[in-house]
Amino acid sequence: MSRQERIRQILQQALQPRMLIIHDDSAQHRGHGGWRPEGETHFTLEIASAELFATGRVAGQRRIYQLLANELADGLHALSIKITP
């Protein structure tokens, strides 16, 4: 299973968002810190979750980072996160 699929599965199960878009931006970061030739190091995440949105931007992002802690420890370098209701 790819990292993108694992991220999707983790967030879907924990948050049940109305919408979840995950885009692998790794190719745009070639040669930058954290980049790996195999990719799947940098992602943009757009998630529609009333629960996350209600907690505020910072708390919502912290929740996502908590859920993805294992991925972050295993090569996920960067997430750009947009939370909408």
Secondary structure as GFF3:
##gff-version 3
##sequence-region A 1 85
A	DSSP	alpha_helix	3	15	.	.	.	ID=ss1
A	DSSP	beta_strand	19	24	.	.	.	ID=ss2
A	DSSP	three_ten_helix	26	29	.	.	.	ID=ss3
A	DSSP	beta_strand	42	48	.	.	.	ID=ss4
A	DSSP	alpha_helix	50	55	.	.	.	ID=ss5
A	DSSP	alpha_helix	57	67	.	.	.	ID=ss6
A	DSSP	alpha_helix	69	73	.	.	.	ID=ss7
A	DSSP	beta_strand	78	84	.	.	.	ID=ss8
###
